[in-house]
Amino acid sequence: MGIKLGFSFDNLKVAFAHLSIKDLKRMRMLYRLMRYPFIVRLGIFFTKISFNLGLPIKAPLKRTIFEQFCGGESFETSQKTVKKLGNYRVSSVLDYSVEGKEEEHILEATMEEILNSIHKAKGNVLIPFAVFKVSGIAPTSILTKVQSKEVLLPREKKRFELAKQRVFKLCEAAANSGVKLMVDGEESWFQAVTDNWILEAMKLYNKEEAIIYNTFQMYRKVMSRRLKDAHHESVANSFYLGVKLVRGAYMEKEKNRAKKEGYPDPIHTTKEATDDAFNKALQFCINNKQRIYLVNGSHNELSNIILTELMELHGLKREDRRFYFSQLYGMSDHISFNLANAGFNVVKYVPYGPVKEVLPYLGRRIKENSGISDQVLKEQTMVENEILRRKNLKIA
């Protein structure tokens, strides 16, 4: 588009101002390791075994991977991270990242923790969003059966209704607290069930503005159509559509399951096709800004530049609260902090939870990163250049 926006993602001083030299050296070490996927997978495997055997793995894990990608072990201990980011105009969404459980009492406890995060975020300008995964508060085995139209046993019907009640309890709490609530994406084999719930919640709570946001994983072939259909629903039913756009998080699982079950791969066949779908979705959201609130969840430089240019073309102010840029904590700081420094709304996803319990999340994050060798190399190079810049200037 060629618009001069007056900032650059290459400004390392801005990108890493919030980090000490010790933090940068830890990042450099992790990025170096992530360039070797085999070592990453082996490390995750042995970490899980060490926890199961009761070996003293928590302390070294906490000082390295956990501190890089997580804010703390609880909402309270994460506040230091929230304040540090807030000093640089970067907001936080605290994400309780315990996942993969099916027991009813654990699902209920997870819901209570998310409810707690919503109540504590009320009135805090540094935490404008809360977030949850439906799979964290609902049995995915039952959601899968519902989507595939299998008959549920009476006990399963009851659990399904309890799960729906939890979802709506969180949505109601967010609406009452004035805290925006993002719902993360899931695997395709039960995503349609959660989509229906979230669309129903939007009809209830997004009458004046977008409070509830659903996630659209644009690596799926059907998602462009789903986005347009959701927008049509919002226009027809007079509510605001909260949209969080991401590329997607379950590529290997999606491909493997499609192959195993014998149905077409739901994922775009090339990265270029995913990029194209994502960037066209940005354009669609801005073109329909009268009805859509947007969170651009992307670590792709071009996609972030495209949104800044679209906002400029449409005469939108950088601080317009209908539009946010979002990256994960511990990643793509050159994007997050330069956007925030330029006046755009930026929110970092800050996972939290007990070290052992967030291990599945951490494992997925590291595997995703190690699979994107070009991006890892670029981030490693930027960190090394910042370390060198500080050494030359004798900055700690």
N, C-alpha and C positions, 0 to 999 in steps of 0.2 A: 504493500500500500504506500510505502515511502513517506509516511508522516514523521516529522522530527519530534521526538518525545522528550528529548533533553536528559536522557539517562542511559546508562549502559549496564548490562549484567556483568561486565568485566571489571567493575570497580571493586577490587578486593578489599580495600580499606573499609568500605561500607558493608560488604558481604560478611566480613568476619570480625567486625568491631566488638561483637558480644562475646567473643571467645578468647580465652587466654592462650599463651603459647603451648601450655600443657594440653589444653583441649585440642589444639590443632595437631599436635604430634600424635595424640590418640586417633584422631580422624585419619591421619596419614597412614598409620599402621593398619587400621581396619580397611581402608580403601585398597591398600596393597594386597591384603589377604583376599579381598573380594574379587580380585582379578583372576583368581584360581578357583573356579566352581567346585572342582573335586575336593580341594582342601576345605572349602566352606561346608559341603555336604558331610564330609567326614567329621568336621568339628561339631556340627549340630548333632550328629549321631552319638558321638562320645559324650557330649554335654548331657543329653537325655539319659544315657546310661549312668553317668556319674550322679545325677540327681536321684535316680531310682535306687542306686546303691548307697545313697547317703554320704557320698564323698564330698569334701569341702570345696565345692565348685562355685558356690554363691558369691563369695567375696570377689574373686577375680572376674567373674562374669559381670557383676554389678559395676566394677570400676571401668569396664571396657564397653562391651556391646550395649549393656543396659543404659549406662549413662549417655551413650551416643544417641540412642533412639527413643528413650523413655524419660518422662519428667520426674518420676518418683514412684514409690510403692503405694502411695495413697493420694487422695485428692489434696490433703493438707500438705504433705511433703512435696507435692508438685508446685506449690505456690511460689517457691523460689525461682523455678523455671519460668512460670507465668510472668512474674515481675521483671525478670531479666529480659524476656522477649518484649514486654510492654515498654521498656525503656527505649526501644528502637522502633516504636509504632507498630509492632507485630503483635496481633492478638493471638489467643490460644483457644483451642477446643480440646478439653480434657477427655480422653477416650479410654474408658475402662476396658482394657484389652485382654480380658480373660475370655477364652472361647473354647468351643469343642466339647461342651458338657451337655448331658441329656437328663441328668437326675433332676427331679422336680424341685427339690429344696435348693439346689445350686442355681437353677434358673430363677427362682424367686429371689434368692440372695443377690444375684446379679442385677435384677430389676431394681431392688432396693438401693443398691450402690449407685446406679444411674439416676434414680430418683433423687438421691442425696446430692449428686453432682449438679442436677438441674436447680435444686433449691439453693445451693451455695453459689451458683453462678448468677442468681438473681441480683440485678443492680450492679454487677461488676462489669465495667466497660472493657476490661481486659479479657473477659470470657464471654463473647457475644453468642456463642453456640454451645450446645451440648450435642452428644452423638451416641448412637447405639447401633448394634447389629441385632436384627431380629433373631438370628441364630444363637445369640447369647442368652435369650430369654424364652426361646421356644424350641421344642424337640424337632430337629430337622428331619428325623425319620418320618414323623407324622406329617410335616409340611410336604415332604416328597410324595407321600401316599395321596394326600389331598390333591396335589397338582396333577398326579397321574390318574386321578379319578378312581382310586381304589376304595373299597368299602372299609370304613373305620369300625373298629370294635367300640363298644360303649365306653370303655376306659379311655380309648384314644380320642373319642369325640370330646370327652370332658377335658382332656389335656389340651386339645386344640382350642377349645373355648377359653381355657385359662390363659393360654398364650396370647390370644387376641385381646383379652382383657388387660394383660400386662402392657401390650403395645399402646392401647388407647389410654391407659393410666399415665404412661409417660408423655404422650402427646397432650393430654389435658393439663398435666403439670407444667409443661413447657408453655402452653398458651396462657395459663394463669400467672406464670412467673415472668412472662415477657422475654423468655429465653428462646432463641431459635434452636430448632432441633433437627439435626441431620440424621438420616437413616442410611446406613452403609449398604453397599451392594452385596449380593449373595450369589451362590452358584445357580445356574440357569434352571436346574431341575426342581427348584422350589421358589425361584424369584417371583413368578407370577402371583403366587399366593400373597407374598409380602407386599408386592406392588398394589394389589387390590385393597389391602388394609390401609396402606399409606395414602392412597388416593381418596379413600373414604375419610381418613383423618383430615386431609387437606380441605375437603368439602365442609367439614365442621369448623376448623380452626383458622383457615386462611382467607377469611372473608374481608378483613381490613388490610392485611399485608401477609406476606409469606412467613409463617412460623415453622411449619413442617416442610422439610426438604427431602425429596427422594433422590437416590443415586442412579444415574444412567451410565452403564458400562459400555462405552462406545466400541469396544472390540467385538461386541456381538452384532451379527448381521441385522438382527431385527430391531436394534435399539433406535435407529433414526426414525423408524415408523412409530415405535412406542412413544418417543418424545413428542412427535407431532400429534399422536392420539391423545396424550395426556394434556397437551395444550388445548386441543379441541374441547376436551372435557372441562377445562378451567373456564373457557369462554362460554360454553353452553350452560355451565352451572354457577357462573359468577363468583369464582374464587381465584386466588393467586397461586400460581404454580411455582413451588420451590424446587429448583433444579441444581443438583450437584453433578457436574460432568467429570468422569474419569475415563481413562482408557480401559482399565480392567485389571483384576487381581488374581484370577484363577485359571490362567491359560493352560497350564499343564493338566490340571484336574479336568477342565472342560474337554480338552482333546482326548485324554485317556478314556474318559467315561463314554464319549461319543463313539470311540472305536470299539470299546468293550460291549456297549449296548447296541451297536449297529445302526446308529442314526447319524445324519449329516453333522459335521463339525459346525457348531454354532458361531465359531470365531472367524473373523475375516482371515483370508488366506495369506495376506501380506501385512507387514507393518504399515506400508504406504496406504493401504486401504483403510486401516484403523485411523491413521493420522488424518486422512481425508474426511472420514465420517466425523471425527472429533471436531475438526476445524469448521466443518459445515454446521455442526450443532451449535458451536459458538455463534456463528452468523445468525442461525435461526433464533436463538435466544435473544440476541440484541435486536433483531428485526421485530421481535414480539415483546419488547421490553415493557409495554403497557400492562402485560399480564404475567410476565416471568421474572422471578428473582433468581440470580445465578451465583453459584460458587464454582469457580474454574479450578478443579483439582488436578493440576498438571505439573509435571517436572520437565516438560518439554519447552525449551526456550521460545521456539517459534510460535507455539500455541498461546503462550503468555503475551508475546509481542502482538499477535493478531488481535487478542482481546483489547489490549491497550489502544490499538489503532482503531478498532471498531468503536470503542467508547468515544474516542476523539472525533471520529467521523459523525457520530450521532449526537454530538454536542453534550455528552454526559460528563458531569464533574467527576474527578478522580475519587473523591470521597463519597460518592453516591452509595448509600448503604444497601442498595439493591444488588450490588455487584462486589464479589469478593474473589481474591486469588488465594489458593490454598496449596501448601506443600507439607510433607511429613517432617516432623521434628528430626533434626540430625541429617537432613538431606536438602540439597539444592538451596543452600543459604544465599548463594549469589543471586538467585531469582527472588526469593522472599524479601530479603533485606533491601535490595536495590529498588524493588517495587514499592515497598513501604516508605523508603526514603524519598521516593518520587511522589508520594501523596496518595497512592492507591491503598485500598483496604486489603490487608493480608492477614490470614489466619493460619497458624501452624497447627497441625494435628499432633497433639502431645499425648501419646499413650501413657497409661500408668497402671500399676497393679503389682502384686507380689512377684518377685523375680521368677520363681519357678512357674507361676501361673501364666505369665506373659511369654514364656518360652516359645509356644507355637507361633505367636505373632512375630517375635523376633526372628525365628527361623525362616518364616515366609518373607519377611522384609529383606533379609540378607540374601536369600536365594534369588529373589527378584532383582536385587541390585547386581549380584554377580553374573546374572544373565544378560546384563546390559553393559558390555565391556567398554564401549566407547564413552558412555556417560560416566562410568566409574573412573576411567582414565582421566577424563576432563576434570572431574571433581578433585581427584588426587593431585593433578597438576596445579590446580588453583590453590589448593591447600599448601603445597610445597612452595609455590611462588609467594604466598603470604608469609610463610615461615621465613623465607629468605629476605623478604622486604623488611620484616621486623628485625631480623638480625642485623641487617645493614643500617637500620635506624636505631638499633639498640632498644627496641620496644619489647616489654615483657608480654 
